[in-house]
Amino acid sequence: MARFVKSFLQSMLKLVNLVMGMVGLTMILYGLWMMRVWQRDMDGFSSDDLKPPHFPWFIWASIITGISFCVMTCIGHIAADTANGHCLSCVSF
């Protein structure tokens, strides 16, 4: 029975990590798409304006959040495969 529970928990952790990995990849791709659109819109920016616009912080925040989700997914897969208590505590927080 204990082996079944351990196997079930490992499978559920892998499923959650798969979803987190997909969300992380989607956030990275969305951030890159936003960066491309922002650069395309800034091509028409005239130098006559007083102040050029700054690069939006939320584009970087989206990309960095996606990267951190992907790193957490890698740690989660390692934790699910090895059932290591230290890795599981890192993933849970």
C-alpha positions as CSV (number, residue, x, y, z in Angstrom):
1,M,0.0,0.0,0.0
2,A,2.8,2.4,0.9
3,R,4.5,1.7,-2.5
4,F,1.2,2.5,-4.3
5,V,0.8,5.8,-2.4
6,K,4.5,6.8,-3.2
7,S,4.0,5.9,-6.9
8,F,0.7,7.9,-7.0
9,L,2.3,11.0,-5.3
10,Q,5.3,10.8,-7.7
11,S,2.9,10.7,-10.7
12,M,0.8,13.6,-9.4
13,L,4.0,15.7,-8.8
14,K,5.1,15.0,-12.3
15,L,1.8,16.0,-13.7
16,V,1.8,19.3,-11.7
17,N,5.4,19.9,-12.9
18,L,4.3,19.3,-16.5
19,V,1.7,22.0,-16.1
20,M,4.1,24.4,-14.5
21,G,6.6,23.8,-17.2
22,M,4.0,24.5,-19.9
23,V,2.9,27.7,-18.1
24,G,6.6,28.8,-17.8
25,L,7.3,28.2,-21.5
26,T,4.1,30.0,-22.4
27,M,5.1,33.0,-20.2
28,I,8.5,33.1,-21.9
29,L,7.0,33.0,-25.4
30,Y,4.5,35.6,-24.5
31,G,7.2,37.9,-23.1
32,L,9.2,37.5,-26.3
33,W,6.1,38.3,-28.4
34,M,5.4,41.4,-26.3
35,M,9.0,42.5,-26.7
36,R,8.8,42.1,-30.5
37,V,5.5,44.1,-30.7
38,W,6.9,46.8,-28.5
39,Q,10.0,47.1,-30.7
40,R,7.8,47.2,-33.8
41,D,5.7,50.0,-32.3
42,M,8.8,52.0,-31.3
43,D,10.2,51.9,-34.8
44,G,7.8,54.8,-35.6
45,F,8.9,56.8,-32.6
46,S,10.2,60.2,-33.7
47,S,13.3,61.7,-32.2
48,D,11.5,65.1,-31.9
49,D,9.7,63.9,-28.8
50,L,11.2,65.1,-25.5
51,K,11.7,61.8,-23.8
52,P,11.9,58.3,-25.4
53,P,9.8,55.7,-23.7
54,H,11.4,53.2,-21.4
55,F,11.3,49.5,-21.9
56,P,8.2,48.2,-20.1
57,W,9.0,46.4,-16.8
58,F,6.2,43.8,-17.2
59,I,7.9,42.3,-20.3
60,W,11.0,41.5,-18.3
61,A,8.8,40.4,-15.3
62,S,6.9,38.0,-17.6
63,I,10.1,36.5,-19.0
64,I,11.8,36.1,-15.6
65,T,8.7,34.6,-14.1
66,G,8.6,32.0,-16.9
67,I,12.3,31.2,-16.4
68,S,11.8,30.7,-12.7
69,F,8.8,28.4,-13.4
70,C,10.9,26.3,-15.7
71,V,13.7,26.0,-13.1
72,M,11.1,25.0,-10.5
73,T,9.8,22.4,-12.9
74,C,13.3,20.9,-13.3
75,I,13.7,20.7,-9.5
76,G,10.3,19.2,-9.2
77,H,11.0,16.5,-11.8
78,I,14.2,15.6,-9.9
79,A,12.3,15.5,-6.6
80,A,9.6,13.3,-8.1
81,D,12.1,10.8,-9.6
82,T,14.3,10.5,-6.5
83,A,11.6,11.2,-3.8
84,N,14.3,13.2,-2.0
85,G,13.0,15.1,1.0
86,H,15.3,18.0,0.5
87,C,14.2,18.5,-3.1
88,L,10.6,18.1,-2.1
89,S,10.9,20.8,0.5
90,C,12.5,23.1,-2.1
91,V,9.6,22.6,-4.5
92,S,6.9,23.0,-1.9
93,F,8.2,26.5,-1.0
